[in-house]
């Protein structure tokens, strides 16, 4: 492997790259995601077609109590046919004031908790080859009980959802054993475990840290919306 370039620490970063989109077509509209096809011009001037799902983005919360227990929900996920062990999480709404504000809302709605200490654990792209979703996972500590926000109605899967506490080490063991598969749970709990066990919690990004992927999404959404073919702007 001596012929491979070794990246320096500051070179290990995802790069924003945009090839020209020549056409954008709506293949199907959904409740949350639209299925679209883009015709993209490559650097050698050829054209490629890529089908993918548009998505508003989401936030998740690894909420830890004073005994290092993780607050989880057990929720049915119809597409995969499993009741999954998951962290509190939810979609970003168009009127969300801030990303951490959206996470605070989800924590209150799903598990009736608030937190006094918020930090960014990790940002990730769920499945970037076919899905536009970007997701930010927060670490929340200093938990306290609160009521659900006014006007929030528990329905559908959430009406059958169980809220539980699990020791952090037990969740990590379950991830490695393949018993826990929700991506936000896997990514978030392993990041939390690593930060806690290596003394890096104080080095985590502040709760309102910039999220560059969201800025890129806004620009790309505006470009493809201008080409037409969407059911709604995002």
Secondary structure, DSSP 4 states (H G I P E B T S, - for coil): -TTSPPPPGGG-S-----PPEEEEEEEE--SS--EEEEEEE-TTS-EEEEEEE----EEEEEEB-TTSEEEEEEEEETTTTEEEEE-EEEEPPTT-S-HHHHHHHHHHHHH-EEEEEEEEEEEEETTTTTB--EEEEEEEEEEEE-PPPTT----GGGGG-EEEEEEHHHHHHHHHTT----HHHHHHHHHHHHHHHTT-GGGSEETT---HHHHHHHHHHHHHHHH---SS--
